[in-house]
């Protein structure tokens, strides 16, 4: 492994250990890197903050976006102590990170009792077969917001 990759992964792993050792959350840490500089750091704070979205990757992405004053992290890479869960993967795609490096696998996390595997399986099922019941309501009324957004000349496309 080349030196910068090792340094950045060690930083992510150190955050995962800090999260565990300070009883802030689960064993996850992540850093966002741009031009060989860490611009975002995160550790799992789910149980400390009672926030199921306070995953290491999410917090690192939020900090990097804030630092760059942009919702796009083009040209950035993520180093994370574990393969990202579905929520974090979606955020990684939305943020347009260019590459992800991870240490532990989702299978390793599952072996220690973390349930991302079940979510991955659920997302692969048709809506009618998922454990979580989903019912569409008022689609015509809700579409108005999309139509108004589409007609704004100064909108920022995703």
C-alpha positions as CSV (number, residue, x, y, z in Angstrom):
1,X,0.0,0.0,0.0
2,X,1.3,3.4,-0.9
3,X,2.1,5.8,2.0
4,X,-0.8,8.3,1.6
5,X,-3.4,5.6,1.4
6,X,-2.1,4.0,4.5
7,X,-2.0,7.3,6.4
8,X,-5.6,8.1,5.4
9,X,-6.9,4.6,6.3
10,X,-5.1,4.7,9.6
11,X,-6.8,8.1,10.3
12,X,-10.2,6.4,9.6
13,X,-9.4,3.4,11.8
14,X,-8.2,5.8,14.6
15,X,-11.6,7.5,14.5
16,X,-13.4,4.1,14.7
17,X,-11.3,3.2,17.8
18,X,-11.9,6.6,19.3
19,X,-15.7,6.2,18.9
20,X,-15.6,2.8,20.7
21,X,-13.1,3.8,23.4
22,X,-15.0,7.0,24.3
23,X,-18.4,5.2,24.1
24,X,-19.6,7.7,21.5
25,X,-20.9,5.0,19.0
26,X,-20.1,2.0,17.0
27,X,-16.7,1.0,15.5
28,X,-16.8,3.2,12.5
29,X,-14.6,6.0,11.3
30,X,-14.2,7.9,8.0
31,X,-12.2,10.7,6.4
32,X,-12.8,12.6,3.1
33,X,-9.6,13.5,1.3
34,X,-9.0,16.1,-1.4
35,X,-5.6,16.8,-2.9
36,X,-3.9,14.6,-0.3
37,X,-5.5,16.6,2.6
38,X,-8.2,15.4,5.0
39,X,-11.1,17.8,4.6
40,X,-13.7,15.9,6.5
41,X,-13.7,13.5,9.5
42,X,-16.4,11.5,11.1
43,X,-16.9,8.8,13.6
44,X,-20.1,6.9,14.4
45,X,-22.2,9.0,16.9
46,X,-25.5,7.1,16.4
47,X,-26.0,6.1,20.1
48,X,-24.5,9.3,21.5
49,X,-26.8,11.6,19.5
50,X,-29.8,9.3,19.1
51,X,-29.5,10.0,15.4
52,X,-29.6,6.9,13.1
53,X,-28.0,9.0,10.3
54,X,-24.9,9.9,12.4
55,X,-22.7,7.4,10.6
56,X,-19.0,8.1,10.2
57,X,-19.2,8.5,6.4
58,X,-22.2,10.8,6.7
59,X,-20.5,13.1,9.2
60,X,-17.3,13.1,7.2
61,X,-19.2,14.0,4.0
62,X,-21.1,16.8,5.8
63,X,-17.9,18.3,7.2
64,X,-16.1,18.1,3.8
65,X,-19.1,19.7,2.1
66,X,-19.2,22.5,4.7
67,X,-15.5,23.1,4.3
68,X,-15.7,23.3,0.5
69,X,-19.1,25.1,0.6
70,X,-20.4,22.7,-2.0
71,X,-22.7,19.7,-2.0
72,X,-20.5,18.0,-4.6
73,X,-17.2,16.4,-3.6
74,X,-15.9,15.9,-7.1
75,X,-12.2,15.2,-6.9
76,X,-12.5,13.7,-3.4
77,X,-12.0,10.3,-2.0
78,X,-13.4,8.6,1.1
79,X,-11.5,6.3,3.4
80,X,-13.7,4.4,5.8
81,X,-13.0,1.7,8.4
82,X,-15.8,-0.5,7.0
83,X,-17.6,-1.0,3.8
84,X,-20.4,1.6,3.8
85,X,-24.0,0.8,4.5
86,X,-26.8,1.5,1.9
87,X,-27.5,4.9,3.4
88,X,-23.9,6.0,3.3
89,X,-23.5,4.5,-0.2
90,X,-26.4,6.6,-1.4
91,X,-24.8,9.7,0.2
92,X,-21.4,8.8,-1.4
93,X,-23.1,8.7,-4.9
94,X,-25.1,11.9,-4.2
95,X,-21.9,13.7,-3.1
96,X,-20.1,12.5,-6.2
97,X,-17.1,11.2,-4.4
98,X,-14.7,9.6,-6.9
99,X,-13.4,6.7,-5.0
100,X,-14.0,4.8,-1.7
101,X,-11.3,2.8,0.2
102,X,-12.5,0.6,3.0
103,X,-11.0,-1.7,5.6
104,X,-13.6,-4.1,7.1
105,X,-16.3,-5.7,4.9
106,X,-20.0,-5.6,5.4
107,X,-19.8,-9.3,6.1
108,X,-17.3,-8.6,9.0
109,X,-19.7,-6.0,10.4
110,X,-22.6,-8.5,10.1
111,X,-20.5,-11.1,12.1
112,X,-20.3,-8.5,14.9
113,X,-24.1,-7.9,14.9
114,X,-24.5,-4.9,12.6
115,X,-27.5,-5.2,10.3
116,X,-26.6,-3.5,7.0
117,X,-26.8,-6.9,5.2
118,X,-30.5,-7.1,5.9
119,X,-31.0,-3.6,4.4
120,X,-29.1,-4.5,1.3
121,X,-31.3,-7.6,0.9
122,X,-34.5,-5.5,1.4
123,X,-33.5,-2.9,-1.2
124,X,-33.1,-5.7,-3.8
125,X,-36.8,-6.8,-3.3
126,X,-39.8,-5.3,-5.2
127,X,-41.7,-2.8,-3.0
128,X,-44.5,-5.3,-2.4
129,X,-42.1,-7.9,-0.9
130,X,-40.2,-5.6,1.5
131,X,-40.6,-5.9,5.2
132,X,-41.4,-2.1,5.4
133,X,-44.8,-1.3,4.1
134,X,-44.9,1.5,1.6
135,X,-48.1,3.2,0.4
136,X,-48.2,6.0,-2.1
137,X,-50.5,9.0,-1.2
138,X,-51.4,12.2,-3.1
139,X,-48.9,11.8,-6.0
140,X,-50.7,14.4,-8.1
141,X,-50.6,17.1,-5.4
142,X,-46.9,16.2,-4.6
143,X,-45.9,16.5,-8.3
144,X,-46.6,20.3,-8.2
145,X,-43.3,20.9,-6.3
146,X,-41.4,19.0,-9.0
147,X,-43.1,20.9,-11.8
148,X,-42.4,24.3,-10.1
149,X,-38.8,23.3,-9.5
150,X,-38.4,22.2,-13.2
151,X,-39.7,25.6,-14.3
152,X,-37.2,27.6,-12.2
153,X,-34.6,29.2,-14.5
154,X,-32.1,29.5,-11.8
155,X,-32.3,25.9,-10.4
156,X,-29.3,23.9,-9.6
157,X,-29.6,20.5,-11.3
158,X,-28.7,17.4,-9.4
